[in-house]
């Protein structure tokens, strides 16, 4: 029985790890977009803005109860632009829409983003093609962020309720 459980857990872990892997190139957009093309997106916003997040909001947030993923290279350098991507379902098991990409470590910071980037691999993995638009892609430059290790969490607000999805991934910020 224990061997069967171990095999099941191993298989699920491999599937979840492979889900974020795709041959698609991240968008070169300077803001959160609903597409994943390689063409630059015109924007009045130079980069997604990093702002402090109230740790009390995170502590009070309920789990979304849905899967999510952060798929970018976890090694970032201060002052250089980085494209961050992944996917997120809201608590109602639909693409989340607007959310906050949260970095929790030496500081608690967030970047506003939106799902809508096409991720056919996600729709296929979750067995529902309608969920292919759960992807997100945005660019940001980390300038006033303390170097260190940050947990990546995705915060979704629905009215007065806040929901969190822990990607179980770390982002490592270096000088």
C-alpha positions as CSV (number, residue, x, y, z in Angstrom):
1,X,0.0,0.0,0.0
2,X,2.8,2.4,0.9
3,X,4.6,1.7,-2.4
4,X,1.3,2.5,-4.3
5,X,1.0,5.8,-2.4
6,X,4.7,6.7,-3.1
7,X,4.2,5.9,-6.8
8,X,1.1,8.1,-6.9
9,X,2.8,11.0,-5.1
10,X,5.8,10.8,-7.4
11,X,3.7,10.7,-10.5
12,X,1.7,13.7,-9.4
13,X,4.8,15.6,-8.5
14,X,6.3,15.0,-12.0
15,X,3.1,16.1,-13.7
16,X,2.9,19.3,-11.7
17,X,6.6,20.1,-12.4
18,X,6.2,19.4,-16.1
19,X,3.0,21.5,-16.4
20,X,4.9,24.8,-16.2
21,X,7.3,23.7,-19.0
22,X,6.5,25.0,-22.4
23,X,8.4,26.0,-25.6
24,X,6.5,29.3,-25.8
25,X,8.7,32.4,-25.4
26,X,7.7,34.9,-22.8
27,X,6.2,38.2,-24.1
28,X,8.5,41.2,-24.2
29,X,5.7,43.3,-22.9
30,X,6.4,45.9,-20.3
31,X,3.2,45.3,-18.5
32,X,0.8,42.4,-17.7
33,X,-0.8,41.2,-20.9
34,X,-3.5,38.9,-22.1
35,X,-1.3,37.4,-24.8
36,X,2.0,35.5,-24.9
37,X,3.3,36.8,-28.3
38,X,6.9,37.7,-28.9
39,X,5.9,41.1,-30.3
40,X,6.4,44.0,-27.9
41,X,3.2,45.5,-26.5
42,X,2.8,49.3,-26.6
43,X,2.4,50.6,-23.2
44,X,2.4,53.9,-21.3
45,X,3.7,52.0,-18.3
46,X,7.5,51.4,-18.4
47,X,7.5,48.4,-16.0
48,X,5.2,46.8,-13.5
49,X,5.6,48.7,-10.2
50,X,6.7,46.9,-7.1
51,X,4.9,48.1,-3.9
52,X,4.8,47.0,-0.3
53,X,2.1,44.5,0.7
54,X,0.4,44.5,4.0
55,X,1.5,41.3,5.8
56,X,-1.8,41.2,7.7
57,X,-3.7,40.8,4.4
58,X,-1.6,37.8,3.5
59,X,-2.0,36.3,7.0
60,X,-5.8,36.6,6.7
61,X,-6.0,35.4,3.2
62,X,-7.7,32.0,2.6
63,X,-6.2,29.4,0.3
64,X,-7.7,29.6,-3.3
65,X,-8.0,25.8,-3.2
66,X,-6.8,25.8,-6.8
67,X,-3.5,25.2,-8.5
68,X,-1.1,27.9,-9.6
69,X,2.5,28.1,-10.9
70,X,5.5,30.5,-11.2
71,X,7.5,29.4,-14.2
72,X,10.3,31.9,-14.6
73,X,14.0,31.7,-13.8
74,X,14.1,32.3,-10.1
75,X,17.4,34.2,-10.2
76,X,16.9,38.0,-10.5
77,X,19.5,40.8,-10.5
78,X,18.6,44.2,-9.0
79,X,18.1,46.9,-11.6
80,X,17.7,44.6,-14.6
81,X,14.4,44.0,-16.3
82,X,12.9,40.5,-15.8
83,X,10.0,38.8,-17.5
84,X,7.9,36.9,-14.9
85,X,5.4,34.3,-16.0
86,X,3.2,31.5,-14.7
87,X,-0.5,30.8,-14.3
88,X,-3.2,31.2,-11.7
89,X,-6.8,30.0,-11.1
90,X,-9.1,32.0,-8.8
91,X,-11.1,30.3,-6.0
92,X,-14.0,29.7,-8.5
93,X,-11.6,27.6,-10.7
94,X,-11.5,30.1,-13.5
95,X,-8.5,32.3,-14.7
96,X,-8.0,34.7,-11.8
97,X,-8.0,38.0,-13.7
98,X,-6.4,40.8,-11.6
99,X,-4.1,39.6,-8.8
100,X,-1.0,40.6,-6.9
101,X,2.3,38.7,-7.5
102,X,3.7,38.7,-4.0
103,X,7.3,38.4,-2.9
104,X,7.6,37.5,0.8
105,X,11.1,37.5,2.4
106,X,13.3,40.2,3.8
107,X,10.4,42.5,2.6
108,X,6.8,41.8,1.6
109,X,6.3,43.3,-1.8
110,X,3.8,42.9,-4.6
111,X,3.3,43.6,-8.3
112,X,-0.2,44.0,-9.8
113,X,-0.8,41.6,-12.7
114,X,-3.6,40.0,-14.7
115,X,-4.1,36.5,-16.1
116,X,-5.1,36.2,-19.8
117,X,-1.8,35.0,-21.4
118,X,-2.6,31.9,-23.4
119,X,-1.2,28.7,-21.9
120,X,-2.6,25.7,-23.8
121,X,-0.4,23.4,-21.7
122,X,-2.3,24.5,-18.6
123,X,-5.7,23.9,-20.2
124,X,-4.5,20.5,-21.3
125,X,-3.0,19.6,-17.9
126,X,-6.2,20.7,-16.1
127,X,-8.4,18.9,-18.6
128,X,-10.3,22.1,-19.6
129,X,-9.4,24.2,-22.6
130,X,-11.1,27.2,-21.1
131,X,-8.4,27.4,-18.5
132,X,-5.7,28.0,-21.1
133,X,-6.1,31.8,-20.5
134,X,-5.0,31.4,-16.9
135,X,-1.4,32.4,-17.8
136,X,0.3,35.7,-16.9
137,X,3.3,37.4,-18.2
138,X,4.7,40.8,-17.1
139,X,8.0,42.6,-16.9
140,X,9.4,44.4,-13.9
141,X,12.7,45.9,-12.7
142,X,13.6,45.3,-9.1
143,X,15.4,48.4,-7.9
144,X,14.5,49.1,-4.2
145,X,14.2,45.4,-3.2
146,X,16.5,44.0,-0.6
147,X,18.6,41.1,-1.9
148,X,17.6,37.7,-0.5
149,X,15.3,34.8,-0.9
150,X,11.6,35.5,-1.4
151,X,8.6,33.1,-1.4
152,X,6.4,33.6,-4.4
153,X,2.7,33.8,-3.6
154,X,-0.3,34.9,-5.7
155,X,-3.0,37.0,-4.0
156,X,-6.5,37.3,-5.4
157,X,-9.1,39.7,-4.1
158,X,-12.8,39.1,-4.5
159,X,-14.7,41.9,-2.8
160,X,-13.7,42.0,0.8
161,X,-12.2,38.5,0.6
162,X,-8.6,37.7,-0.1
163,X,-7.3,34.4,-1.4
164,X,-3.7,33.2,-1.6
165,X,-2.1,30.5,-3.8
166,X,1.4,29.5,-2.6
167,X,3.5,28.6,-5.6
168,X,6.0,26.8,-3.3
169,X,8.7,28.5,-5.3
170,X,11.4,30.9,-4.3
171,X,12.8,34.0,-6.1
172,X,16.4,34.8,-5.4
173,X,17.3,38.5,-5.7
174,X,21.0,39.4,-6.0
175,X,22.9,42.7,-6.4
